Amino acid sequence: MNLEPFGWALGISDIKNYRECPQRFVHSMRRHVTLPERLQLTPGETDEPPGSTNWTNSYGSAIHHAIHLVDQEDVSHDDAIDECLKEYGTYLGPEDVQLLRDDLAQFERRRPTGVTIVASERDMRVPLFVHEGQQYYFRFKLDVLYRLIANPAIFLHRDYKSSRWRRTPAEVHSDEQLWCYNWAIHELYPECTRLLQTYDQLKFGEVPTSKNDQQRAEMKQWLIAQVKVILADDTYIPKQNDWCRYCPLVVTCRETHRATQYWRGRMSILAPLTKEGRKTKAAFIAEGMELERIVKDELPKMQQTRKHLELVEELLKELIRDMPIEERERLGWAVKDRKSKELSADGLKALYEMMGEPFWQLIALSMTKFDDMVGKPKRGEPVPPELELVRSYQTEKVSGTNVVPAKSA
């Protein structure tokens, strides 16, 4: 790959993207290229690929920007939230505004004192290695880097995380991003004799981490090796991975079609379809160790592929819904209204008069549906009296089972 259009630089997110799927990596690298002025809507606008901002990442981007505004520019929490909503509001739900307030309040409680800001949400780069006469760089952006006023040789790096899932200390210590940043900070600021890094999980707590000279040297060699692999690749063959169902390339990617064909063939061998009257059935023909291998190795792949294909199916259905009728019919599709039958309020009243007390067992309503009907309160809001009453009578029953990975059980 020629990295000249990207400033001869790669970051850890680029490397991770490549390791997951080379094709998505090439697509995402557009974000490092400045658009021609005639195409810019704002000065310096980059060529962000479609789908780069979406519901999966918008909250994290919003809280990072809000923290930067409060910490670097000393604006109020409300003003910071207002600025974030201008950019990310179309992807955020009503509950996210309160989450922004809560996370900013948590940031304030943990905000270090006796420091000056060295860098905040700033694009930076350091020389990585020279290859065939060309200097290559490591690109990175720090959430915030401080320096102690009492001892300017001590730096504090904080990395804020808004995830809903807690990461363990072991996961933090092995995190490539923090490890890379540790090396890059020492390269960029040789006056730093001690670096204190904190992985700040806003919803859970802080995890301190550190690296020594040997570990930094190890990371540099790993980065050089990864960049050389990318430089040598001119095919960018796509790979199926856990992020496929969120990928903007999912409809056109050949791996979508390959997965469909592959699993159709595998299923015809593992569990061929049979007809019994009007019913279609499937039964495994494998037994013993072969069936164990399918349960252990194949089932997770099937589940991943099913989620992938379900998303593609929904996207294709949306395309069909938006087609002109003539085009839709030419391709053999139609759009029908989805209808359901329900009993009117007068009908319920008449049924109660007919059945008496057994009627109440007939119309048992799930708590989820009742929450939707009444309106589930947001954090800090009073619980509606109807919901409070129903919750006091709430019971649980097992209506079935799900098969899930053991780690999530």
Sine and cosine of phi, psi and omega as CSV:
sin_phi,cos_phi,sin_psi,cos_psi,sin_omega,cos_omega
0.00,0.00,0.66,-0.75,0.06,-1.00
-1.00,0.01,0.90,-0.44,-0.05,-1.00
-1.00,-0.05,0.09,1.00,-0.02,-1.00
-0.84,0.54,-0.70,0.72,0.00,-1.00
-0.89,0.46,-0.30,0.96,-0.06,-1.00
-0.95,-0.30,0.36,0.93,0.04,-1.00
0.96,0.27,0.40,0.92,-0.01,-1.00
0.83,0.56,0.57,0.82,-0.11,-0.99
-0.70,-0.71,0.51,-0.86,0.11,-0.99
-0.70,-0.71,0.49,-0.87,0.07,-1.00
-0.91,-0.41,0.10,-0.99,-0.03,-1.00
-0.91,0.41,-0.56,0.83,0.05,-1.00
-0.91,0.42,-0.61,0.79,0.05,-1.00
-0.89,0.46,-0.70,0.72,-0.01,-1.00
-0.90,0.44,-0.68,0.73,0.02,-1.00
-0.90,0.44,-0.65,0.76,0.04,-1.00
-0.86,0.50,-0.68,0.74,-0.01,-1.00
-0.90,0.44,-0.68,0.73,-0.04,-1.00
-0.90,0.43,-0.53,0.85,0.01,-1.00
-0.99,0.17,-0.70,0.71,-0.01,-1.00
-0.31,-0.95,0.95,-0.33,-0.01,-1.00
-0.84,0.55,-0.55,0.83,-0.03,-1.00
-0.94,0.35,-0.67,0.75,0.03,-1.00
-0.92,0.38,-0.54,0.84,0.05,-1.00
-0.85,0.52,-0.75,0.66,0.00,-1.00
-0.88,0.47,-0.67,0.74,0.01,-1.00
-0.87,0.49,-0.69,0.72,-0.08,-1.00
-0.97,0.26,-0.35,0.94,-0.01,-1.00
-0.91,0.42,-0.27,0.96,0.04,-1.00
-0.85,0.53,-0.44,0.90,-0.06,-1.00
-0.91,0.41,-0.23,0.97,0.01,-1.00
-1.00,-0.05,-0.01,1.00,-0.07,-1.00
-0.96,-0.28,0.79,-0.62,0.04,-1.00
-0.97,0.24,0.74,-0.68,0.03,-1.00
-0.92,0.38,0.48,-0.88,0.16,-0.99
-0.84,0.54,0.54,-0.84,-0.08,-1.00
-0.82,0.57,-0.58,0.82,-0.05,-1.00
-0.92,0.40,-0.34,0.94,-0.01,-1.00
-0.98,-0.20,-0.12,0.99,-0.06,-1.00
-0.98,0.22,0.75,-0.66,0.13,-0.99
-1.00,0.00,-0.45,0.89,0.09,-1.00
-0.75,-0.66,0.51,-0.86,-0.02,-1.00
-0.83,0.55,0.74,-0.67,0.04,-1.00
0.97,0.24,0.24,0.97,-0.05,-1.00
-0.88,0.48,0.70,-0.72,0.03,-1.00
-0.99,-0.13,0.21,-0.98,-0.07,-1.00
-1.00,0.09,0.92,0.39,0.01,-1.00
-0.89,0.47,0.80,-0.60,0.01,-1.00
-0.94,0.35,0.46,-0.89,0.04,-1.00
-0.83,0.56,0.67,-0.74,0.04,-1.00
1.00,0.10,0.02,1.00,-0.04,-1.00
-0.92,0.40,-0.53,0.85,0.14,-0.99
-0.95,-0.31,0.82,-0.58,-0.05,-1.00
-0.45,-0.89,-0.09,-1.00,-0.09,-1.00
-0.91,0.41,-0.34,0.94,-0.03,-1.00
-0.98,0.19,-0.38,0.92,-0.09,-1.00
-0.80,-0.60,-0.09,1.00,-0.12,-0.99
-0.92,0.39,-0.60,0.80,-0.02,-1.00
-0.92,0.40,-0.68,0.73,0.02,-1.00
-0.86,0.51,-0.66,0.75,0.04,-1.00
-0.91,0.42,-0.63,0.78,-0.04,-1.00
-0.91,0.41,-0.72,0.70,-0.05,-1.00
-0.94,0.34,-0.56,0.83,0.08,-1.00
-0.89,0.45,-0.68,0.73,0.01,-1.00
-0.92,0.38,-0.62,0.78,0.01,-1.00
-0.90,0.44,-0.68,0.73,0.03,-1.00
-0.89,0.46,-0.66,0.75,0.03,-1.00
-0.86,0.50,-0.70,0.71,-0.02,-1.00
-0.90,0.44,-0.66,0.75,-0.01,-1.00
-0.94,0.34,-0.69,0.72,-0.09,-1.00
-0.98,0.22,-0.70,0.71,-0.10,-0.99
-1.00,0.06,-0.66,0.75,-0.11,-0.99
-0.96,-0.28,-0.02,1.00,0.12,-0.99
0.85,0.53,0.63,0.78,0.07,-1.00
-1.00,0.02,0.27,-0.96,0.01,-1.00
-0.96,0.29,0.31,-0.95,0.02,-1.00
-0.87,0.49,-0.69,0.73,-0.03,-1.00
-0.89,0.46,-0.68,0.73,0.00,-1.00
-0.91,0.41,-0.62,0.78,0.02,-1.00
-0.90,0.44,-0.67,0.74,0.02,-1.00
-0.90,0.43,-0.67,0.74,0.03,-1.00
-0.86,0.51,-0.67,0.74,0.02,-1.00
-0.90,0.43,-0.65,0.76,0.00,-1.00
-0.92,0.40,-0.62,0.79,-0.01,-1.00
-0.91,0.41,-0.49,0.87,0.05,-1.00
-0.88,0.48,-0.59,0.81,-0.07,-1.00
-1.00,-0.07,-0.61,0.80,-0.13,-0.99
-0.90,-0.45,0.02,1.00,-0.13,-0.99
-0.86,0.52,-0.51,0.86,-0.02,-1.00
-0.93,0.37,-0.27,0.96,-0.01,-1.00
-0.96,-0.28,-0.09,1.00,-0.09,-1.00
-0.98,-0.21,0.57,-0.82,0.04,-1.00
-1.00,-0.06,0.12,-0.99,-0.01,-1.00
-0.84,0.54,-0.59,0.81,-0.03,-1.00
-0.95,0.30,-0.33,0.94,-0.06,-1.00
-0.94,0.33,-0.47,0.88,0.02,-1.00
-0.90,0.44,-0.68,0.73,0.05,-1.00
-0.92,0.39,-0.59,0.81,0.05,-1.00
-0.89,0.46,-0.63,0.78,0.06,-1.00
-0.87,0.49,-0.68,0.73,0.03,-1.00
-0.89,0.46,-0.69,0.72,-0.03,-1.00
-0.90,0.43,-0.69,0.73,-0.03,-1.00
-0.94,0.34,-0.57,0.82,0.08,-1.00
-0.92,0.39,-0.62,0.79,0.06,-1.00
-0.90,0.44,-0.63,0.78,0.04,-1.00
-0.91,0.41,-0.65,0.76,0.06,-1.00
-0.85,0.53,-0.69,0.72,-0.01,-1.00
-0.89,0.46,-0.63,0.78,-0.02,-1.00
-0.91,0.41,-0.50,0.86,-0.06,-1.00
-0.98,-0.22,0.02,1.00,-0.08,-1.00
-0.89,0.45,0.83,-0.56,-0.04,-1.00
-0.94,0.35,0.49,-0.87,0.05,-1.00
-0.90,-0.43,0.24,-0.97,-0.01,-1.00
0.93,0.37,0.55,0.83,-0.05,-1.00
-0.72,-0.69,0.30,-0.95,0.20,-0.98
-0.87,-0.49,0.49,-0.87,-0.02,-1.00
-0.99,0.11,0.81,-0.58,0.07,-1.00
-1.00,0.00,-0.69,0.72,-0.01,-1.00
-0.43,-0.90,0.59,-0.81,0.02,-1.00
-0.56,-0.83,0.89,-0.46,0.00,-1.00
0.76,0.65,0.69,0.72,-0.05,-1.00
-0.93,-0.37,0.73,-0.68,0.08,-1.00
-0.95,0.31,0.79,-0.61,-0.07,-1.00
-0.68,-0.73,0.28,-0.96,0.09,-1.00
-0.41,-0.91,0.44,-0.90,0.04,-1.00
-0.72,-0.70,0.50,-0.87,0.06,-1.00
-0.87,0.49,0.69,-0.72,0.01,-1.00
-0.96,-0.29,-0.83,0.55,0.02,-1.00
-0.23,-0.97,0.28,-0.96,0.07,-1.00
-0.96,-0.27,0.78,-0.63,-0.04,-1.00
-0.74,-0.68,0.86,-0.50,-0.02,-1.00
0.78,0.62,0.69,0.73,0.08,-1.00
0.99,0.13,-0.01,1.00,-0.03,-1.00
-0.93,-0.36,0.73,-0.68,0.06,-1.00
-0.99,0.16,0.78,-0.62,0.07,-1.00
-0.93,-0.37,0.48,-0.88,-0.11,-0.99
-0.82,-0.57,0.40,-0.91,0.16,-0.99
-0.98,-0.19,0.83,-0.56,-0.03,-1.00
-0.99,-0.16,0.64,-0.77,0.02,-1.00
-0.38,-0.92,0.31,-0.95,0.07,-1.00
-0.69,-0.72,0.85,-0.53,-0.01,-1.00
-1.00,-0.02,0.64,-0.77,0.13,-0.99
-0.87,0.50,-0.82,0.58,0.08,-1.00
-0.30,-0.95,0.64,-0.77,0.06,-1.00
-0.79,-0.61,0.84,-0.54,0.01,-1.00
-0.94,-0.35,0.21,-0.98,0.12,-0.99
-0.68,-0.74,0.69,-0.72,-0.01,-1.00
-0.92,0.40,0.73,-0.69,0.04,-1.00
-0.93,0.37,-0.65,0.76,-0.05,-1.00
-0.94,0.34,-0.47,0.88,0.00,-1.00
-0.58,-0.81,1.00,0.01,-0.10,-1.00
-0.89,0.46,-0.17,0.98,0.03,-1.00
-0.99,0.14,-0.15,0.99,0.01,-1.00
-0.98,-0.21,0.85,-0.53,-0.01,-1.00
-0.95,-0.32,0.52,-0.85,0.05,-1.00
-0.85,-0.53,0.86,-0.50,0.05,-1.00
-0.93,-0.36,0.81,-0.59,0.03,-1.00
-0.88,-0.48,0.74,-0.68,0.01,-1.00
-0.88,-0.48,0.91,-0.42,-0.10,-1.00
-1.00,-0.03,0.70,-0.71,0.00,-1.00
-0.79,-0.61,0.75,-0.66,-0.06,-1.00
-0.96,-0.28,0.23,0.97,-0.08,-1.00
-0.88,0.48,0.48,-0.88,0.07,-1.00
-0.99,0.12,-0.06,1.00,-0.03,-1.00
-0.89,-0.45,0.73,-0.69,-0.01,-1.00
-0.97,0.25,0.67,-0.75,0.12,-0.99
-0.97,-0.23,0.64,-0.77,-0.04,-1.00
-0.98,0.19,0.34,-0.94,0.07,-1.00
-0.82,0.57,-0.62,0.78,0.00,-1.00
-0.89,0.47,-0.65,0.76,0.03,-1.00
-0.92,0.39,-0.62,0.79,0.01,-1.00
-0.91,0.42,-0.71,0.70,-0.06,-1.00
-0.90,0.43,-0.46,0.89,-0.01,-1.00
-0.99,-0.14,0.06,1.00,-0.03,-1.00
-0.91,0.42,0.86,-0.50,-0.07,-1.00
-0.90,0.44,-0.55,0.83,-0.05,-1.00
-0.89,0.46,-0.79,0.61,0.01,-1.00
-0.89,0.46,-0.60,0.80,-0.01,-1.00
-0.89,0.45,-0.73,0.69,0.04,-1.00
-0.88,0.48,-0.69,0.73,-0.03,-1.00
-0.91,0.42,-0.59,0.81,0.05,-1.00
-0.86,0.51,-0.74,0.67,0.03,-1.00
-0.89,0.46,-0.71,0.70,-0.08,-1.00
-0.91,0.42,-0.62,0.78,0.01,-1.00
-0.89,0.45,-0.68,0.73,0.03,-1.00
-0.91,0.41,-0.56,0.83,0.04,-1.00
-0.93,0.36,-0.67,0.74,-0.09,-1.00
-0.98,0.20,-0.51,0.86,-0.04,-1.00
-0.82,-0.58,0.99,0.17,-0.03,-1.00
-0.89,0.46,-0.32,0.95,0.04,-1.00
-0.96,0.28,-0.16,0.99,0.04,-1.00
-0.97,0.24,0.94,-0.34,0.02,-1.00
-1.00,-0.07,-0.31,0.95,0.03,-1.00
-0.53,-0.85,0.79,-0.62,-0.01,-1.00
-0.89,-0.46,0.84,-0.54,0.05,-1.00
-0.97,-0.26,0.92,-0.39,-0.01,-1.00
-0.97,-0.24,0.64,-0.77,0.00,-1.00
-0.75,-0.66,0.82,-0.58,0.10,-1.00
-1.00,-0.06,0.98,-0.19,-0.13,-0.99
-1.00,-0.09,0.99,-0.16,0.09,-1.00
-1.00,0.08,0.99,-0.15,-0.19,-0.98
-0.80,0.61,-0.57,0.82,-0.05,-1.00
-1.00,0.04,-0.20,0.98,-0.14,-0.99
-0.81,-0.59,-0.66,0.75,-0.04,-1.00
0.49,-0.87,-0.04,-1.00,-0.07,-1.00
-0.97,-0.25,0.61,-0.79,0.08,-1.00
-0.81,-0.59,0.93,-0.36,0.06,-1.00
-0.97,0.24,0.53,-0.85,0.04,-1.00
-0.51,-0.86,0.34,-0.94,-0.03,-1.00
-0.43,-0.90,0.25,-0.97,0.04,-1.00
-0.64,-0.77,0.48,-0.88,0.02,-1.00
-0.97,-0.23,0.02,-1.00,-0.05,-1.00
-0.85,0.53,-0.66,0.75,-0.03,-1.00
-0.90,0.43,-0.66,0.75,0.01,-1.00
-0.92,0.38,-0.60,0.80,0.05,-1.00
-0.91,0.42,-0.65,0.76,0.05,-1.00
-0.90,0.43,-0.61,0.79,0.04,-1.00
-0.90,0.44,-0.68,0.73,0.02,-1.00
-0.90,0.43,-0.65,0.76,0.00,-1.00
-0.87,0.50,-0.70,0.72,0.01,-1.00
-0.90,0.43,-0.60,0.80,0.03,-1.00
-0.91,0.41,-0.68,0.73,0.02,-1.00
-0.88,0.47,-0.69,0.72,0.01,-1.00
-0.87,0.50,-0.69,0.72,0.00,-1.00
-0.89,0.45,-0.66,0.75,-0.01,-1.00
-0.91,0.41,-0.68,0.73,0.00,-1.00
-0.90,0.43,-0.63,0.78,0.02,-1.00
-0.89,0.46,-0.61,0.79,0.05,-1.00
-0.88,0.47,-0.69,0.72,0.00,-1.00
-0.91,0.41,-0.66,0.75,0.01,-1.00
-0.88,0.48,-0.55,0.84,-0.06,-1.00
-0.99,0.13,-0.15,0.99,-0.08,-1.00
-1.00,-0.04,0.81,-0.58,0.10,-1.00
-0.80,-0.60,0.32,0.95,0.01,-1.00
-0.92,-0.39,-0.62,0.79,0.02,-1.00
0.81,0.59,0.77,0.64,-0.02,-1.00
-0.91,0.41,0.78,-0.63,-0.02,-1.00
-0.94,0.34,0.45,-0.89,0.05,-1.00
-0.76,-0.65,0.66,-0.75,0.08,-1.00
-0.96,0.29,0.70,-0.71,-0.03,-1.00
-0.45,-0.89,0.00,-1.00,-0.10,-0.99
-0.90,0.43,-0.31,0.95,-0.06,-1.00
-0.99,-0.13,0.07,1.00,-0.07,-1.00
-0.82,0.57,-0.66,0.75,-0.10,-0.99
-0.94,0.34,-0.20,0.98,0.07,-1.00
-0.98,-0.22,-0.04,1.00,-0.16,-0.99
-0.98,0.19,0.72,-0.70,0.04,-1.00
-0.92,0.40,-0.25,0.97,-0.01,-1.00
-1.00,-0.04,0.10,0.99,-0.22,-0.98
-0.87,0.49,-0.57,0.82,-0.06,-1.00
-0.96,0.28,-0.62,0.79,-0.07,-1.00
-1.00,-0.05,-0.24,0.97,-0.08,-1.00
-0.90,0.43,0.71,-0.70,-0.03,-1.00
-0.92,0.40,-0.41,0.91,-0.02,-1.00
-0.91,0.40,-0.48,0.88,0.09,-1.00
-0.87,0.49,-0.75,0.66,-0.01,-1.00
-0.93,0.36,-0.63,0.78,0.00,-1.00
-0.88,0.47,-0.68,0.73,-0.02,-1.00
-0.89,0.46,-0.66,0.75,0.01,-1.00
-0.87,0.49,-0.75,0.66,-0.03,-1.00
-0.92,0.40,-0.64,0.77,-0.05,-1.00
-0.90,0.44,-0.76,0.65,-0.07,-1.00
-0.96,0.28,-0.45,0.89,0.10,-1.00
-0.90,0.44,-0.68,0.73,0.03,-1.00
-0.92,0.38,-0.68,0.73,-0.01,-1.00
-0.89,0.46,-0.68,0.73,-0.04,-1.00
-0.92,0.39,-0.56,0.83,0.01,-1.00
-0.91,0.42,-0.40,0.92,0.03,-1.00
-1.00,-0.03,-0.72,0.69,-0.08,-1.00
-0.95,0.31,-0.67,0.74,-0.07,-1.00
-0.59,-0.81,0.98,0.20,-0.05,-1.00
-0.89,0.45,0.53,-0.85,0.00,-1.00
-0.99,0.14,0.60,-0.80,0.07,-1.00
-0.74,-0.68,0.40,-0.92,0.01,-1.00
-0.94,-0.34,0.78,-0.63,0.14,-0.99
-0.82,-0.58,1.00,-0.10,-0.11,-0.99
0.93,0.38,-0.85,-0.53,0.00,-1.00
-1.00,-0.07,-0.09,1.00,-0.06,-1.00
-1.00,-0.08,0.63,-0.77,0.09,-1.00
-0.97,-0.24,0.77,-0.63,-0.04,-1.00
-0.80,-0.60,0.37,-0.93,0.08,-1.00
-0.75,-0.66,0.58,-0.81,0.03,-1.00
-0.57,-0.82,0.67,-0.74,0.02,-1.00
-0.94,0.35,0.69,-0.73,0.09,-1.00
-0.99,-0.15,-0.20,0.98,0.01,-1.00
-0.99,0.17,0.44,-0.90,0.02,-1.00
-0.63,-0.77,0.23,-0.97,0.13,-0.99
0.85,0.53,-0.77,-0.64,-0.09,-1.00
-0.90,0.45,-0.56,0.83,0.01,-1.00
-0.90,0.43,-0.67,0.74,0.03,-1.00
-0.92,0.38,-0.61,0.79,0.06,-1.00
-0.88,0.48,-0.65,0.76,0.01,-1.00
-0.90,0.44,-0.63,0.78,0.02,-1.00
-0.90,0.44,-0.71,0.70,0.00,-1.00
-0.89,0.46,-0.67,0.75,-0.08,-1.00
-0.98,0.22,-0.72,0.69,-0.17,-0.99
-0.98,-0.19,-0.60,0.80,-0.14,-0.99
-1.00,0.04,-0.58,0.81,-0.08,-1.00
-0.86,0.51,-0.71,0.70,0.04,-1.00
-0.86,0.52,-0.60,0.80,0.03,-1.00
-0.92,0.39,-0.63,0.77,0.03,-1.00
-0.88,0.47,-0.69,0.72,-0.02,-1.00
-0.90,0.44,-0.66,0.75,0.01,-1.00
-0.90,0.43,-0.69,0.72,-0.01,-1.00
-0.92,0.40,-0.62,0.78,0.01,-1.00
-0.87,0.49,-0.70,0.71,0.02,-1.00
-0.89,0.46,-0.65,0.76,0.03,-1.00
-0.87,0.50,-0.77,0.64,-0.07,-1.00
-0.94,0.35,-0.56,0.83,0.04,-1.00
-0.89,0.46,-0.65,0.76,0.03,-1.00
-0.92,0.40,-0.70,0.71,0.03,-1.00
-0.87,0.49,-0.67,0.75,0.02,-1.00
-0.86,0.51,-0.69,0.72,-0.01,-1.00
-0.92,0.40,-0.64,0.77,0.04,-1.00
-0.89,0.45,-0.66,0.75,0.01,-1.00
-0.92,0.39,-0.60,0.80,0.05,-1.00
-0.90,0.43,-0.60,0.80,0.06,-1.00
-0.90,0.45,-0.64,0.77,0.06,-1.00
-0.87,0.49,-0.67,0.74,-0.01,-1.00
-0.91,0.41,-0.66,0.75,0.01,-1.00
-0.87,0.49,-0.56,0.83,-0.05,-1.00
-1.00,0.09,-0.13,0.99,-0.03,-1.00
-0.95,0.30,0.49,-0.87,0.21,-0.98
-0.86,0.50,0.49,-0.87,-0.08,-1.00
-0.84,0.54,-0.66,0.75,-0.04,-1.00
-0.89,0.46,-0.69,0.73,0.00,-1.00
-0.91,0.42,-0.65,0.76,-0.01,-1.00
-0.89,0.45,-0.71,0.70,-0.01,-1.00
-0.92,0.38,-0.58,0.81,0.02,-1.00
-0.87,0.49,-0.56,0.83,-0.01,-1.00
-1.00,0.04,-0.01,1.00,0.09,-1.00
1.00,0.03,0.48,0.88,-0.03,-1.00
-0.80,-0.61,0.36,-0.93,0.07,-1.00
-0.61,-0.79,0.35,-0.94,0.03,-1.00
-0.89,-0.45,0.84,-0.54,0.00,-1.00
-0.89,-0.45,0.50,-0.86,0.10,-1.00
-0.94,0.34,0.66,-0.75,0.08,-1.00
-1.00,0.01,0.88,-0.47,-0.08,-1.00
-0.90,-0.43,0.51,-0.86,0.10,-1.00
-0.67,-0.74,0.44,-0.90,-0.02,-1.00
-0.97,-0.25,0.66,-0.75,0.04,-1.00
-0.57,-0.82,0.34,-0.94,-0.05,-1.00
-1.00,-0.03,0.72,-0.70,-0.01,-1.00
-0.95,0.31,0.21,-0.98,0.03,-1.00
-0.87,0.49,-0.64,0.77,0.04,-1.00
-0.91,0.41,-0.59,0.81,0.03,-1.00
-0.91,0.42,-0.66,0.75,0.04,-1.00
-0.88,0.48,-0.67,0.75,0.01,-1.00
-0.89,0.45,-0.70,0.72,0.00,-1.00
-0.91,0.41,-0.61,0.80,0.00,-1.00
-0.92,0.39,-0.61,0.79,0.03,-1.00
-0.90,0.44,-0.67,0.74,0.00,-1.00
-0.90,0.44,-0.50,0.87,0.01,-1.00
-0.98,0.18,-0.66,0.75,-0.16,-0.99
-1.00,-0.06,-0.48,0.88,-0.07,-1.00
0.97,0.25,-0.61,-0.80,-0.11,-0.99
-0.86,0.50,-0.61,0.79,0.02,-1.00
-0.84,0.54,-0.30,0.95,0.00,-1.00
-0.85,0.53,-0.60,0.80,-0.09,-1.00
-0.92,0.39,-0.50,0.87,0.07,-1.00
-0.95,0.31,-0.48,0.87,-0.05,-1.00
-0.94,0.35,-0.55,0.83,-0.13,-0.99
-0.96,-0.27,0.37,0.93,0.02,-1.00
-0.79,0.61,0.77,-0.64,-0.08,-1.00
-0.94,-0.33,0.68,-0.73,0.02,-1.00
-0.94,0.35,0.46,-0.89,0.01,-1.00
-0.89,0.45,-0.58,0.81,0.00,-1.00
-0.89,0.47,-0.71,0.71,0.00,-1.00
-0.92,0.39,-0.59,0.81,0.02,-1.00
-0.93,0.38,-0.64,0.77,0.08,-1.00
-0.84,0.54,-0.70,0.72,-0.01,-1.00
-0.90,0.44,-0.62,0.79,-0.06,-1.00
-0.95,0.32,-0.71,0.71,-0.06,-1.00
-0.99,0.17,-0.59,0.81,-0.07,-1.00
0.97,-0.25,0.96,-0.27,-0.02,-1.00
-0.94,0.34,0.78,-0.63,-0.05,-1.00
-0.94,0.35,0.53,-0.85,0.10,-1.00
-0.98,0.22,0.22,-0.98,-0.01,-1.00
-0.85,0.53,0.78,-0.62,0.03,-1.00
1.00,-0.02,-0.23,0.97,0.01,-1.00
-1.00,0.05,0.47,-0.88,0.02,-1.00
-0.93,0.37,0.53,-0.85,0.03,-1.00
-0.98,0.19,0.77,-0.64,0.05,-1.00
-0.82,0.57,0.64,-0.77,-0.05,-1.00
-0.85,0.52,-0.56,0.83,0.02,-1.00
-0.89,0.45,-0.67,0.74,-0.02,-1.00
-0.94,0.34,-0.63,0.78,0.03,-1.00
-0.89,0.47,-0.65,0.76,0.02,-1.00
-0.90,0.43,-0.73,0.68,-0.03,-1.00
-0.90,0.44,-0.62,0.78,0.01,-1.00
-0.89,0.46,-0.53,0.85,-0.01,-1.00
-0.93,0.38,-0.34,0.94,0.03,-1.00
-0.97,-0.24,0.11,0.99,-0.11,-0.99
-0.91,0.41,0.69,-0.73,0.08,-1.00
-0.78,-0.63,0.27,-0.96,0.03,-1.00
-0.85,-0.53,0.59,-0.81,0.11,-0.99
-0.59,-0.81,0.50,-0.87,0.03,-1.00
-1.00,0.02,0.90,-0.43,-0.04,-1.00
-0.97,-0.25,-0.06,1.00,-0.02,-1.00
0.15,-0.99,-0.17,-0.99,-0.01,-1.00
-0.70,-0.71,0.39,-0.92,0.12,-0.99
-0.85,-0.53,0.54,-0.84,0.10,-0.99
-0.99,-0.17,0.90,-0.44,-0.05,-1.00
-0.75,-0.66,0.35,-0.94,0.08,-1.00
-0.83,0.55,0.60,-0.80,-0.07,-1.00
-0.85,0.52,-0.57,0.82,-0.05,-1.00
-0.92,0.38,-0.34,0.94,0.00,-1.00
-0.97,-0.25,0.05,1.00,-0.03,-1.00
-0.97,0.25,0.00,0.00,0.00,0.00
